[in-house]
Amino acid sequence: MKLIAGTGLNLTSVAPGDLDGADRLMAHWAEIKCSHVEISARRLDVVLGGKLNMPATKRVAAMIDRHGMAPVLHAPHGINLMDRDRRDMHVGAAEASIEFCRITGCKSMVMHSGNVSLTEWIYDRDALLAEERDLLKRLGDLAEKADVNLSVENLIAHGANPHRMPYGADPQALAAQLAETDHPRVGACLDFGHAWLSAKTLGFDFIPAIAALSPHVWHLHLHDNFGRPPGDTGLGDPGDQAAMGQGDLHLPMFWGAIPWAELLPQMQFRAGTFGMIELNGRYNAYAEGVLAAANAIAAHIDGAPLVNPWEEDI
C-alpha cells in the first residue's frame, strides 16, 4: 500500500449552509481529478445541536455518490473534549460526526485536540489529559464499529491569546498524548501550517517536532504560510494579512515558507494516509495547480523526486 492513499480539497470555502454551492464545488473538485474530498461539518450543518442532522446528511450523501470522490470528514471545529462544563455537548457532536462517517463511508474523521484556560492547565494538566484520553478511547471504540479512523489535529498557539492552552499546538505533546491513548482507531492529523506558525510562537524546532508526530499520522492538512504569527498588527482585512504574509493563510503549497524539501524525507506517516488540501477559498482559481502540488508531495513521500509545479512562477 502507498503511504498516501489519495489527495483532494476540502469544502471550507463554501458559504455556511450553502448545500448547492457545496455541490458545485464538489463537481469542480471531481472535474480536476481529486480522488478525495474533505467534507466540512461546520459549513454544511450535518451536525445540529449535538445530533446528526439527517436532512443535511442525506443531501451530502447524495452529493458524494454523484461526484464519485472518496469522502473524509472534518468534524465540527468547536468539539473540545477538555471542556468539562459542556462535555456532553462535545461528546454528542463527536458521536454524531462518527455516525455521519458510517452513513457516508468516510474513512477518516478530523477532530481538534483539546484546549482549556491557562489557569486550568497549570492546576489540572494531568487530569485534563487523562480525561481526554478516556474520551478518545470511548470514541475510538465507536469509530471501530463505523470503520473510520479518528485523526486528532494539532492546533495553533496564538501569542495574541495567552490565556488559552491548546496543548496540541506542540506536535510533540500531541504525539505523547496519542501514544498514551494507544487506541488502534485514534491517530493524528498533521496540519503543516499550524505547526509552522506554532513553532515560531512556542520556540520548538519545527522539523523534529513534526517528525515526532508523524508515526501517528494518517491524515494530512496541506497548505502553506510564511511562519509569521498574526499578533496585534491591526491587519483586519484578509487581503492585507496575505500581502504582509501574516497568520494562518492557507496558501497553495510552495507559495509560503514551509521547507517542504527538508521536512518530507523526515516523515514516517502510516500507510494509507490521506493528503487533504486545506485551501483558502480566495485561491480556488488555482485549485488545479494546488492539486498537482499535493500529488507531487504524495509521490515524493512514496519515493519520487520532489517536483514543485509552481517553480517557474514563484
C-alpha positions in Angstrom: 0.0 0.0 0.0 1.2 3.5 -0.8 1.8 5.8 2.1 -0.5 8.4 0.6 -3.9 6.9 -0.3 -5.2 9.9 -2.2 -5.4 13.6 -2.5 -8.1 16.2 -2.7 -9.5 19.5 -1.5 -12.0 20.5 1.2 -15.2 22.4 1.3 -14.3 25.1 3.9 -14.7 27.9 1.4 -18.5 27.1 0.9 -20.8 29.7 2.5 -22.4 28.4 5.7 -25.4 26.2 4.9 -25.0 26.5 1.1 -25.5 22.9 0.0 -26.0 24.0 -3.6 -22.7 25.8 -3.5 -21.1 22.7 -2.0 -22.5 20.6 -4.8 -21.0 22.9 -7.5 -17.6 23.0 -5.7 -17.6 19.2 -5.4 -18.3 19.0 -9.2 -15.3 21.1 -9.8 -13.0 19.1 -7.5 -14.2 16.0 -9.3 -13.5 17.6 -12.7 -9.9 18.4 -11.8 -9.4 14.7 -10.7 -9.4 14.9 -6.9 -9.6 11.3 -5.6 -10.9 12.5 -2.2 -12.9 15.4 -0.8 -12.9 16.6 2.8 -16.5 17.4 4.0 -16.6 20.4 6.4 -19.3 19.6 9.0 -19.4 23.2 10.2 -20.2 24.5 6.7 -22.9 22.0 5.8 -24.7 21.7 9.2 -24.6 17.9 9.2 -24.4 18.1 13.0 -27.0 20.2 14.7 -27.4 20.6 18.4 -25.0 17.7 19.1 -27.1 15.4 16.9 -26.9 14.1 13.4 -28.9 16.4 11.0 -30.5 13.7 8.8 -31.9 16.0 6.0 -28.5 17.6 5.5 -26.7 14.3 5.8 -28.9 12.7 3.1 -28.2 15.6 0.7 -24.5 15.4 1.3 -24.5 11.6 0.9 -26.2 12.1 -2.4 -23.5 14.6 -3.5 -20.8 12.1 -2.5 -22.4 9.4 -4.6 -23.0 11.7 -7.5 -19.4 13.1 -7.8 -17.5 9.9 -7.1 -14.8 11.1 -4.8 -14.0 9.2 -1.6 -15.1 11.3 1.4 -13.3 12.2 4.6 -14.8 14.4 7.3 -13.6 17.4 9.3 -15.9 17.2 12.4 -17.1 20.5 13.9 -14.2 22.7 14.8 -15.8 23.5 18.1 -15.5 20.0 19.6 -13.3 20.3 22.7 -13.0 17.2 24.8 -11.4 19.2 27.6 -14.4 21.4 28.1 -15.6 20.0 31.4 -18.7 22.3 31.7 -20.2 21.2 28.4 -18.6 17.8 27.9 -21.8 16.0 27.0 -22.4 18.6 24.2 -18.9 18.0 22.7 -19.1 14.2 23.0 -22.5 14.2 21.4 -21.2 16.2 18.4 -18.3 13.8 18.1 -20.6 10.8 18.2 -22.9 12.3 15.6 -19.9 13.0 13.4 -18.8 9.4 13.6 -22.4 8.3 12.6 -22.1 10.6 9.6 -18.9 8.8 8.6 -20.7 5.5 9.0 -23.5 6.5 6.7 -21.4 8.2 4.1 -18.4 5.9 4.1 -15.8 8.5 5.4 -12.6 6.6 6.4 -11.0 9.4 8.3 -12.5 12.0 10.7 -10.5 15.0 11.8 -11.2 16.5 15.2 -9.3 19.1 17.2 -7.1 18.4 20.2 -8.4 19.9 23.4 -7.8 23.4 24.8 -8.5 25.0 28.2 -7.8 28.2 30.1 -4.2 28.7 31.1 -5.3 28.6 34.8 -7.0 25.2 34.4 -3.9 23.8 32.6 -1.5 25.0 35.3 -3.5 23.4 38.1 -5.1 20.4 36.5 -3.0 19.4 33.5 -2.6 15.7 34.2 -6.3 15.1 35.0 -7.3 17.0 31.8 -5.1 14.9 29.6 -6.3 11.7 31.3 -9.9 12.7 30.8 -9.3 13.5 27.1 -7.6 10.1 26.6 -10.5 8.3 28.2 -12.9 10.0 25.8 -10.7 9.4 22.8 -10.8 5.7 23.7 -14.5 5.7 24.0 -14.9 7.5 20.7 -12.3 5.1 19.2 -14.5 2.1 20.1 -17.4 3.8 18.4 -15.2 4.6 15.4 -14.2 0.9 15.1 -17.9 0.0 14.6 -18.2 2.7 12.0 -15.0 1.7 10.2 -13.5 5.2 10.5 -10.2 6.4 11.9 -10.1 9.4 14.2 -7.5 11.9 13.3 -6.7 14.4 16.1 -5.3 17.7 14.7 -2.6 19.9 16.1 -3.9 23.4 16.7 -2.2 26.8 16.5 -0.5 28.5 19.5 -1.8 32.1 19.4 0.5 34.5 21.0 -2.3 37.1 20.9 -4.4 34.9 23.2 -2.1 33.8 26.0 -4.9 32.9 28.3 -5.8 29.6 26.4 -3.7 26.5 26.3 -4.1 24.4 23.1 -1.6 21.7 24.3 -1.6 20.0 20.9 -0.1 23.1 19.2 3.2 21.4 20.1 3.2 18.3 17.9 5.5 16.5 20.4 2.9 17.0 23.1 0.1 15.6 20.8 2.3 12.7 19.9 2.8 11.8 23.6 -1.0 12.0 24.2 -1.7 9.7 21.3 1.0 7.3 22.3 -0.6 7.0 25.8 -4.1 6.8 24.4 -2.9 3.8 22.4 -6.1 3.0 20.5 -6.0 1.4 17.1 -8.6 3.8 15.7 -7.1 7.0 17.2 -4.3 8.7 15.3 -3.2 12.2 14.1 -4.0 14.8 11.5 -0.8 16.8 10.9 -1.6 20.4 9.9 1.7 21.7 8.5 0.7 25.3 8.5 -0.5 25.2 12.2 2.8 23.6 13.2 4.9 26.1 11.2 3.2 29.0 13.0 3.3 27.4 16.4 7.0 26.7 16.1 7.6 30.5 15.9 5.3 31.2 18.9 6.4 28.3 21.2 10.0 28.1 20.0 10.2 24.4 19.2 12.3 23.0 16.4 9.8 22.6 13.5 11.1 19.5 11.6 12.0 17.3 14.6 8.7 18.2 16.3 6.5 17.1 13.3 8.8 14.1 12.7 7.9 13.0 16.3 4.2 13.2 15.5 4.5 11.6 12.0 4.3 7.9 13.1 0.8 8.6 14.4 -0.3 10.4 11.3 -2.9 9.1 8.8 -4.4 12.4 7.7 -2.6 15.5 6.3 -3.7 19.1 6.1 -1.6 20.5 3.3 -1.3 24.3 2.9 1.4 27.0 3.4 2.2 30.2 5.1 5.2 32.4 6.0 5.5 31.4 9.6 4.6 34.9 10.8 2.1 34.8 13.7 -0.6 37.5 13.3 -0.1 39.2 16.6 -1.8 42.5 17.3 -1.0 44.2 14.0 -4.3 45.8 13.1 -4.4 43.9 9.8 -8.1 43.0 9.9 -8.6 42.5 6.2 -7.5 39.0 4.9 -6.1 40.7 1.8 -3.7 42.8 3.9 -2.8 39.8 6.0 -1.9 37.9 2.8 0.1 40.9 1.5 2.1 41.0 4.7 2.4 37.3 4.9 1.0 37.1 8.4 -1.2 34.4 10.0 -2.8 31.1 9.0 -3.1 32.0 5.3 -3.9 28.5 3.9 -1.9 29.3 0.8 -1.1 26.8 -2.0 1.8 24.7 -1.1 5.2 26.1 -2.1 3.8 29.7 -2.1 4.9 30.3 1.5 8.0 29.5 3.5 7.4 25.9 4.8 10.6 24.0 4.0 8.9 21.1 2.1 12.1 19.6 0.6 13.8 19.4 4.0 10.9 18.1 6.1 9.3 15.5 3.8 12.2 13.0 4.0 11.9 13.0 7.8 8.2 12.0 7.8 7.1 8.4 8.8 3.3 8.5 8.0 1.1 5.5 8.3 0.3 3.6 5.1 -2.9 4.9 3.6 -2.6 8.5 4.8 -5.0 11.0 3.2 -3.3 14.0 1.6 -6.0 16.6 2.0 -5.6 20.2 1.0 -7.0 23.0 3.2 -7.0 25.8 0.7 -8.2 29.3 1.5 -11.2 30.0 -0.8 -9.6 33.1 -2.3 -7.2 30.7 -4.1 -9.8 28.3 -5.5 -8.9 29.6 -9.0 -5.5 27.9 -8.6 -7.0 24.6 -7.4 -5.7 22.5 -10.3 -2.2 23.6 -9.6 -2.6 23.1 -5.9 -3.8 19.5 -6.5 -0.7 19.0 -8.7 1.4 20.2 -5.8 -0.3 17.8 -3.5 0.2 14.9 -5.9 3.9 15.9 -6.2 4.2 15.8 -2.4 2.4 12.5 -2.2 4.7 11.0 -4.9 7.8 12.3 -3.1 6.6 10.7 0.2 6.3 7.4 -1.8 9.9 7.8 -3.1 9.8 10.0 -6.2 11.9 13.2 -6.6 10.1 16.3 -5.3 8.7 18.5 -8.1 7.4 22.0 -7.5 4.8 22.7 -10.1 5.0 26.4 -9.4 8.8 26.7 -9.7 8.7 28.9 -12.8 6.1 31.2 -11.4 7.3 32.0 -7.8 
